[in-house]
Amino acid sequence: DAGVIQSPRHEVTEMGQEVTLRCKPISGHDYLFWYRQTMMRGLELLIYFNNNVPIDDSGMPEDRFSAKMPNASFSTLKIQPSEPRDSAVYFCASSFDTPSPLHFGNGTRLTVT
Amino acid sequence: EDKVVQSPLSLVVHEGDTVTLNCSYEVTNFRSLLWYKQEKKAPTFLFMLTSSGIEKKSGRLSSILDKKELFSILNITATQTGDSAIYLCALTYSGAGSYQLTFGKGTKLSVIP
């Protein structure tokens, strides 16, 4: 089991650019979660999917953020246009069921200058 | 307002000490409470506590859940420098028609030799 795989590990971009973060969940896990972590706000849930369908996107900060899950093995989180306040570590996590423990990827550290 | 409150925010102890980390919560439709350890990268799962499993133990770590008083504690005995990490408490519950999972802001534990 390779675990949850995220790419890239680090992303540095300029304000206004589009950023795409990628995630491959653990095979067989029906739930996929996107989290953002900052010192000030801790871990915040952005959106989660069940069987590739978005269930709750109330944590998505604004229309600049969008997420897709075209199939059971891949999800993207896109920010367009990016802003400096989007700088954070973005984690993807998956779980077999609810309320099963989440398995986290190693995160993408995003820096927007 | 925060549904999950952890205390203390940070803690410094010497090797061999025993520590107790606190997590209080306030939700209806509780489903489970989870503890995670986060070192430099992704949070890793420690325990899950539910109505049917209110006490867990693994080696030097143990946790209990008090559903009446709405809190949980994580105990670490004979601490080691490798226990230095951020410990996160997470709550799962049913709300707004969907499954919800919220993290506290964490307790940063530093164990010094």
Interface residues (C-beta under 8 A of the other chain):
Chain A: V4 F33 Y35 R41 G42 L43 E44 L45 Y48 I55 D56 S58 F91 T98 P99 S100 P101 L102 H103 F104 G105 N106 G107
Chain B: R31 S32 L34 K41 A42 P43 T44 F45 M48 T50 L88 A90 T92 A96 S98 Y99 Q100 L101 T102 F103 G104 K105 G106
